[in-house]
Amino acid sequence: MKKDTPIIINNVLPGSIAEEAGIEKGDVLLSINGENIEDIFDYRFLISDEELTLEIKKENEEIWEIDIEKFEDEDLGIEFIDDLIDEAKSCSNKCIFCFIDQMPKGMRDSLYFKDDDMRLSFLSGNYVTLTNMDDSHIDRIIKYRMSPINISVHTTNPDLRVFMLKNRFAANVMSKIRKLSVSGITLNCQIVLCRGINDKEELNKSLLDLTKLYPAVNSISVVPVGITKHRDGLCKLMPYDKASSMEVIEQVEKLQENFLKKHGSRVVYLADEFYMMAGKEIPPYEYYEDFPQIENGVGLISTLINEFDQHINHVDFVPEKNRKVSIVTGVSAYNYISLLSKRLEEKYSITVNVYKIINEFFGENVTVTGLLTGRDIVAQLRGRDLGDEVLICKSMLKADTDLLLDDYTLGTLEEALGVKVAPVENSGISFINSVLGV
């Protein structure tokens, strides 16, 4: 299939094969070895050959045919405007639990874009529903060995999945999963759990259906539905509370025991939020095995504690006398951050203020730190004793920027609070170093 939009070369790396061949920024890539290019996967597949013929259109409209000989898998040194070369595919679902549909108006446009692109699943770990994919797309995953792929399943009940995703094409997810699994593609699955809808018996069915495909289905995460206060006109959903969270934990733990005996792996893991809401201790580090779902909020606290424990006795740095810092955290992680901070206070004779920020922007049901906004932080910290600096979790910032969800910047926070604000990586080592001022 020929692309409708031109594939414009955005950069040519100095000293690269492309530069030596006379390829320049602004050139348009038309084909490789006579083959049209749809996206980055076509490009990577085609340039793996040792002998290439590139068809390039120069800015003066001249067409060049460039013959290249290189080592197998050697890169050409070409960069494109978009990492995918193609535009990301948007979501065609109207999921009853979609967080984007629950956001207030007036935020930056990129926050309202719903991607559902298998390529981003492979490249960035995004979750896809497979609803906008036919057999040709599945074959493409298999052809290019896009593995692992992360799939938002939510339920294996066809009728219930159609209802939850509000998409008549949502029913056949298991047939697509089976095709991928028998073709050697590794799959990590996700279930967003909604009380009274896909829980209890439905959850049992979904987990049993998926684990039959282990080890191709490498892991399954179960995460609680996120409910904001901006749900006018949307399906009524109930947030999880202490009792209902404990029910989910007990249900899943029974299944995990069986899976561990049968497969040598628990396969299924609950998001940290369930344990926090239930007031139950987070499972130990070993429980999460190789942490296949850590990017989905599964095992983050356990990892933080483990890294903290390993590093705290190996710090040869002495913090400044009378050092005082403040830490911003969401409601769910507050107790854990407070305990770790207390240990640092006692060991190094410093002062650490941990401030629990209530999420007024999205509503009090949203308790994770990564969804805190600048305006809530400022409103709740202004006038408090903040010490030498305020530490915030880097997950609160847009990737590779200093922007929070509501477009407050680190500079905006510093100006409003009158103190330095520093982002901290979500790791035990970074936590200790940042608190001590290393």
SULNOR-V233341 format. One record per pair of residues at least 12 apart in sequence whose ideal C-beta (glycine too) atoms are under 7 Angstrom apart, sorted by sequence separation. I is the first residue (numbers start at 1). J is the second residue. D is the distance in Angstrom with one decimal. If there is no record, write none. Layout:
i->I j->J d->D
i->I j->J d->D
This chain:
i->12 j->24 d->6.2
i->53 j->65 d->6.0
i->54 j->66 d->4.6
i->100 j->112 d->6.0
i->116 j->128 d->5.3
i->161 j->173 d->6.2
i->225 j->237 d->5.8
i->227 j->239 d->4.9
i->256 j->268 d->5.9
i->291 j->303 d->6.8
i->359 j->371 d->6.5
i->361 j->373 d->4.4
i->422 j->434 d->6.4
i->12 j->25 d->5.9
i->33 j->46 d->6.1
i->116 j->129 d->5.7
i->158 j->171 d->3.7
i->207 j->220 d->6.4
i->255 j->268 d->6.2
i->341 j->354 d->5.2
i->359 j->372 d->6.2
i->9 j->23 d->6.6
i->11 j->25 d->5.8
i->32 j->46 d->4.1
i->53 j->67 d->5.5
i->54 j->68 d->6.6
i->100 j->114 d->5.5
i->288 j->302 d->6.1
i->327 j->341 d->6.3
i->361 j->375 d->6.5
i->10 j->25 d->6.5
i->32 j->47 d->6.5
i->118 j->133 d->6.4
i->191 j->206 d->6.1
i->357 j->372 d->5.3
i->361 j->376 d->5.4
i->9 j->25 d->6.0
i->33 j->49 d->6.8
i->52 j->68 d->4.5
i->116 j->132 d->5.7
i->224 j->240 d->4.6
i->252 j->268 d->6.0
i->338 j->354 d->4.8
i->360 j->376 d->5.2
i->9 j->26 d->6.8
i->285 j->302 d->5.0
i->337 j->354 d->5.4
i->359 j->376 d->6.2
i->8 j->26 d->6.9
i->9 j->27 d->4.8
i->51 j->69 d->5.6
i->156 j->174 d->5.5
i->252 j->270 d->5.6
i->284 j->302 d->6.6
i->285 j->303 d->7.0
i->33 j->52 d->6.1
i->50 j->69 d->6.5
i->118 j->137 d->6.5
i->269 j->288 d->6.4
i->282 j->301 d->4.8
i->283 j->302 d->6.4
i->357 j->376 d->5.5
i->8 j->28 d->5.7
i->9 j->29 d->6.2
i->32 j->52 d->6.0
i->33 j->53 d->5.5
i->50 j->70 d->6.2
i->153 j->173 d->6.1
i->282 j->302 d->5.4
i->334 j->354 d->6.8
i->357 j->377 d->5.8
i->7 j->28 d->6.2
i->50 j->71 d->6.7
i->130 j->151 d->6.3
i->189 j->210 d->5.7
i->249 j->270 d->6.3
i->285 j->306 d->4.2
i->6 j->28 d->4.6
i->7 j->29 d->4.4
i->32 j->54 d->5.7
i->50 j->72 d->5.3
i->128 j->150 d->6.9
i->248 j->270 d->6.9
i->334 j->356 d->4.2
i->358 j->380 d->6.8
i->90 j->113 d->6.7
i->91 j->114 d->3.7
i->118 j->141 d->5.9
i->127 j->150 d->4.6
i->128 j->151 d->6.2
i->129 j->152 d->4.9
i->266 j->289 d->6.7
i->357 j->380 d->5.4
i->370 j->393 d->6.7
i->31 j->55 d->4.4
i->48 j->72 d->6.4
i->90 j->114 d->5.8
i->91 j->115 d->6.6
i->92 j->116 d->7.0
i->122 j->146 d->4.1
i->126 j->150 d->6.6
i->127 j->151 d->6.6
i->128 j->152 d->6.6
i->265 j->289 d->6.2
i->269 j->293 d->5.4
i->273 j->297 d->6.9
i->369 j->393 d->4.9
i->372 j->396 d->5.6
i->29 j->54 d->6.8
i->30 j->55 d->4.1
i->48 j->73 d->5.3
i->90 j->115 d->6.4
i->91 j->116 d->3.8
i->125 j->150 d->6.0
i->127 j->152 d->4.3
i->249 j->274 d->5.7
i->272 j->297 d->5.9
i->327 j->352 d->6.4
i->329 j->354 d->6.3
i->331 j->356 d->5.8
i->355 j->380 d->7.0
i->370 j->395 d->3.9
i->30 j->56 d->6.6
i->89 j->115 d->6.9
i->90 j->116 d->6.5
i->151 j->177 d->6.7
i->248 j->274 d->5.6
i->249 j->275 d->6.8
i->271 j->297 d->4.8
i->272 j->298 d->6.8
i->324 j->350 d->6.9
i->355 j->381 d->6.1
i->369 j->395 d->6.6
i->370 j->396 d->5.7
i->397 j->423 d->5.8
i->29 j->56 d->6.2
i->30 j->57 d->5.8
i->88 j->115 d->4.8
i->89 j->116 d->5.9
i->122 j->149 d->6.1
i->271 j->298 d->5.4
i->323 j->350 d->4.5
i->324 j->351 d->4.1
i->325 j->352 d->5.8
i->326 j->353 d->4.4
i->327 j->354 d->4.8
i->328 j->355 d->5.7
i->329 j->356 d->6.2
i->330 j->357 d->6.4
i->331 j->358 d->6.7
i->369 j->396 d->6.6
i->390 j->417 d->6.3
i->28 j->56 d->6.9
i->89 j->117 d->4.2
i->118 j->146 d->6.6
i->121 j->149 d->5.0
i->189 j->217 d->6.0
i->272 j->300 d->5.7
i->327 j->355 d->6.9
i->329 j->357 d->7.0
i->27 j->56 d->5.1
i->28 j->57 d->4.3
i->47 j->76 d->5.7
i->88 j->117 d->4.7
i->121 j->150 d->4.9
i->187 j->216 d->6.1
i->191 j->220 d->6.6
i->193 j->222 d->5.5
i->245 j->274 d->4.8
i->249 j->278 d->5.8
i->269 j->298 d->4.7
i->272 j->301 d->4.9
i->319 j->348 d->5.4
i->326 j->355 d->6.0
i->328 j->357 d->5.8
i->330 j->359 d->6.9
i->355 j->384 d->7.0
i->390 j->419 d->5.7
i->392 j->421 d->6.3
i->394 j->423 d->4.2
i->7 j->37 d->6.1
i->27 j->57 d->6.7
i->186 j->216 d->6.5
i->187 j->217 d->5.1
i->188 j->218 d->5.6
i->193 j->223 d->6.7
i->222 j->252 d->6.3
i->269 j->299 d->6.9
i->374 j->404 d->4.4
i->389 j->419 d->6.0
i->394 j->424 d->6.1
i->27 j->58 d->5.8
i->118 j->149 d->6.4
i->149 j->180 d->6.8
i->187 j->218 d->6.4
i->188 j->219 d->4.9
i->189 j->220 d->4.6
i->190 j->221 d->5.1
i->191 j->222 d->4.9
i->192 j->223 d->5.7
i->193 j->224 d->5.8
i->194 j->225 d->4.8
i->249 j->280 d->6.2
i->312 j->343 d->6.9
i->319 j->350 d->5.5
i->373 j->404 d->5.8
i->375 j->406 d->5.6
i->386 j->417 d->6.2
i->389 j->420 d->4.1
i->390 j->421 d->4.8
i->391 j->422 d->5.6
i->392 j->423 d->5.7
i->393 j->424 d->6.1
i->394 j->425 d->5.4
i->395 j->426 d->5.8
i->27 j->59 d->7.0
i->88 j->120 d->6.0
i->181 j->213 d->4.8
i->186 j->218 d->5.1
i->193 j->225 d->6.3
i->245 j->277 d->4.1
i->246 j->278 d->4.3
i->301 j->333 d->6.8
i->308 j->340 d->5.5
i->353 j->385 d->6.6
i->373 j->405 d->5.1
i->374 j->406 d->5.4
i->389 j->421 d->6.9
i->392 j->424 d->7.0
i->394 j->426 d->6.7
i->3 j->36 d->6.9
i->23 j->56 d->6.1
i->26 j->59 d->5.1
i->164 j->197 d->6.8
i->190 j->223 d->6.7
i->192 j->225 d->5.5
i->245 j->278 d->3.9
i->373 j->406 d->4.2
i->375 j->408 d->6.5
i->386 j->419 d->4.7
i->389 j->422 d->5.6
i->391 j->424 d->5.1
i->393 j->426 d->5.9
i->2 j->36 d->4.8
i->3 j->37 d->6.8
i->131 j->165 d->6.4
i->164 j->198 d->6.4
i->246 j->280 d->6.7
i->353 j->387 d->6.5
i->371 j->405 d->6.7
i->374 j->408 d->2.3
i->382 j->416 d->6.8
i->1 j->36 d->6.7
i->3 j->38 d->6.1
i->84 j->119 d->5.7
i->174 j->209 d->6.5
i->178 j->213 d->6.8
i->181 j->216 d->3.3
i->242 j->277 d->6.0
i->301 j->336 d->5.5
i->332 j->367 d->4.1
i->373 j->408 d->6.8
i->378 j->413 d->6.6
i->382 j->417 d->6.6
i->93 j->129 d->5.9
i->129 j->165 d->6.3
i->131 j->167 d->5.0
i->149 j->185 d->6.0
i->151 j->187 d->5.7
i->153 j->189 d->4.7
i->177 j->213 d->6.7
i->181 j->217 d->6.5
i->241 j->277 d->6.6
i->242 j->278 d->5.6
i->331 j->367 d->3.9
i->332 j->368 d->5.8
i->333 j->369 d->5.5
i->351 j->387 d->6.5
i->377 j->413 d->6.4
i->381 j->417 d->5.9
i->1 j->38 d->5.9
i->153 j->190 d->6.5
i->154 j->191 d->5.4
i->240 j->277 d->5.6
i->242 j->279 d->5.9
i->330 j->367 d->5.3
i->93 j->131 d->5.8
i->131 j->169 d->4.9
i->138 j->176 d->5.8
i->147 j->185 d->4.7
i->148 j->186 d->4.0
i->149 j->187 d->5.7
i->150 j->188 d->4.9
i->151 j->189 d->5.1
i->152 j->190 d->5.0
i->153 j->191 d->5.9
i->154 j->192 d->5.6
i->160 j->198 d->6.2
i->330 j->368 d->5.2
i->374 j->412 d->6.1
i->378 j->416 d->4.5
i->92 j->131 d->6.1
i->131 j->170 d->5.1
i->141 j->180 d->6.4
i->147 j->186 d->4.8
i->148 j->187 d->6.4
i->151 j->190 d->7.0
i->330 j->369 d->3.7
i->374 j->413 d->5.7
i->378 j->417 d->6.5
i->92 j->132 d->5.1
i->148 j->188 d->5.6
i->150 j->190 d->6.8
i->329 j->369 d->5.3
i->129 j->170 d->6.8
i->138 j->179 d->5.7
i->142 j->183 d->4.4
i->43 j->85 d->6.3
i->138 j->180 d->6.5
i->160 j->202 d->6.4
i->196 j->238 d->6.5
i->330 j->372 d->5.8
i->40 j->83 d->6.6
i->89 j->132 d->6.0
i->130 j->173 d->5.8
i->142 j->185 d->6.5
i->155 j->198 d->4.4
i->194 j->237 d->5.8
i->195 j->238 d->4.4
i->391 j->434 d->5.3
i->40 j->84 d->5.3
i->141 j->185 d->6.2
i->154 j->198 d->6.0
i->328 j->372 d->6.9
i->391 j->435 d->7.0
i->21 j->66 d->5.0
i->39 j->84 d->5.4
i->40 j->85 d->4.9
i->157 j->202 d->6.0
i->195 j->240 d->6.4
i->361 j->406 d->6.6
i->39 j->85 d->4.8
i->130 j->176 d->5.0
i->222 j->268 d->6.6
i->21 j->68 d->6.0
i->39 j->86 d->4.1
i->155 j->202 d->5.8
i->220 j->267 d->6.1
i->224 j->271 d->6.4
i->37 j->85 d->6.8
i->38 j->86 d->6.2
i->157 j->205 d->6.5
i->203 j->251 d->6.8
i->207 j->255 d->5.7
i->211 j->259 d->5.8
i->219 j->267 d->6.2
i->220 j->268 d->4.7
i->221 j->269 d->5.5
i->222 j->270 d->5.3
i->223 j->271 d->4.0
i->156 j->205 d->6.3
i->195 j->244 d->6.0
i->199 j->248 d->6.9
i->214 j->263 d->5.1
i->222 j->271 d->6.8
i->224 j->273 d->5.3
i->328 j->377 d->5.8
i->156 j->206 d->4.5
i->219 j->269 d->6.6
i->221 j->271 d->6.4
i->224 j->274 d->6.1
i->17 j->68 d->6.2
i->155 j->206 d->5.2
i->17 j->70 d->5.8
i->153 j->206 d->6.6
i->156 j->209 d->4.1
i->214 j->267 d->5.7
i->156 j->210 d->6.6
i->23 j->78 d->6.7
i->193 j->248 d->6.6
i->211 j->267 d->5.2
i->276 j->332 d->4.4
i->153 j->210 d->6.7
i->18 j->76 d->4.7
i->19 j->77 d->6.4
i->17 j->76 d->5.0
i->18 j->77 d->4.6
i->273 j->332 d->5.8
i->16 j->76 d->6.5
i->17 j->77 d->5.8
i->18 j->78 d->4.9
i->326 j->386 d->4.6
i->16 j->77 d->2.3
i->207 j->268 d->5.6
i->326 j->387 d->5.5
i->325 j->387 d->5.1
i->328 j->390 d->6.2
i->127 j->190 d->5.3
i->324 j->387 d->3.1
i->325 j->388 d->5.8
i->328 j->391 d->6.9
i->13 j->77 d->3.7
i->324 j->388 d->5.7
i->325 j->389 d->5.5
i->326 j->390 d->4.8
i->327 j->391 d->4.9
i->328 j->392 d->4.7
i->12 j->77 d->6.0
i->323 j->388 d->6.2
i->326 j->391 d->7.0
i->12 j->78 d->6.1
i->325 j->391 d->6.0
i->11 j->79 d->4.0
i->96 j->164 d->5.6
i->9 j->78 d->5.6
i->10 j->79 d->5.3
i->95 j->164 d->6.3
i->10 j->80 d->5.5
i->95 j->165 d->5.2
i->96 j->166 d->6.8
i->148 j->218 d->6.6
i->9 j->80 d->6.6
i->10 j->81 d->4.5
i->95 j->166 d->6.7
i->93 j->165 d->4.4
i->94 j->166 d->3.7
i->221 j->293 d->4.1
i->7 j->80 d->6.6
i->8 j->81 d->5.7
i->93 j->166 d->6.2
i->219 j->292 d->3.8
i->223 j->296 d->6.5
i->93 j->167 d->4.7
i->218 j->292 d->5.7
i->219 j->293 d->5.4
i->223 j->297 d->6.5
i->92 j->167 d->6.3
i->221 j->296 d->4.8
i->93 j->170 d->7.0
i->221 j->298 d->4.9
i->7 j->85 d->5.7
i->41 j->119 d->6.7
i->39 j->119 d->6.4
i->352 j->435 d->6.0
i->344 j->432 d->6.8
i->348 j->436 d->6.4
i->340 j->431 d->6.7
i->344 j->435 d->5.3
i->341 j->435 d->6.9
i->97 j->192 d->5.4
i->273 j->368 d->6.9
i->97 j->194 d->5.6
i->45 j->144 d->6.2
i->41 j->144 d->4.6
i->188 j->292 d->5.8
i->188 j->293 d->6.4
i->190 j->296 d->6.3
i->325 j->435 d->5.8
i->323 j->437 d->5.9
i->311 j->428 d->5.7
i->315 j->432 d->6.3
i->319 j->436 d->4.4
i->320 j->437 d->6.3
i->311 j->429 d->5.0
i->319 j->437 d->5.4
i->317 j->436 d->5.9
i->307 j->427 d->5.4
i->308 j->428 d->3.5
i->312 j->432 d->6.1
i->307 j->428 d->2.7
i->311 j->432 d->5.6
i->315 j->436 d->6.8
i->317 j->438 d->5.0
i->304 j->426 d->6.8
i->306 j->428 d->6.8
i->307 j->429 d->5.7
i->304 j->427 d->6.9
i->305 j->428 d->7.0
i->308 j->431 d->6.3
i->304 j->428 d->5.2
i->308 j->432 d->6.4
i->102 j->228 d->4.1
i->104 j->230 d->5.1
i->239 j->365 d->4.6
i->300 j->426 d->6.5
i->99 j->226 d->5.2
i->103 j->230 d->6.3
i->304 j->431 d->6.8
i->97 j->225 d->4.6
i->102 j->230 d->5.0
i->102 j->231 d->5.5
i->102 j->234 d->7.0
i->101 j->234 d->6.3
i->229 j->362 d->6.7
i->228 j->362 d->4.2
i->229 j->363 d->3.2
i->228 j->363 d->4.9
i->227 j->365 d->4.7
i->228 j->366 d->5.8
i->96 j->235 d->4.0
i->97 j->237 d->6.4
i->226 j->366 d->6.1
i->96 j->237 d->7.0
i->125 j->295 d->5.2
i->107 j->406 d->6.9
i->108 j->407 d->6.1
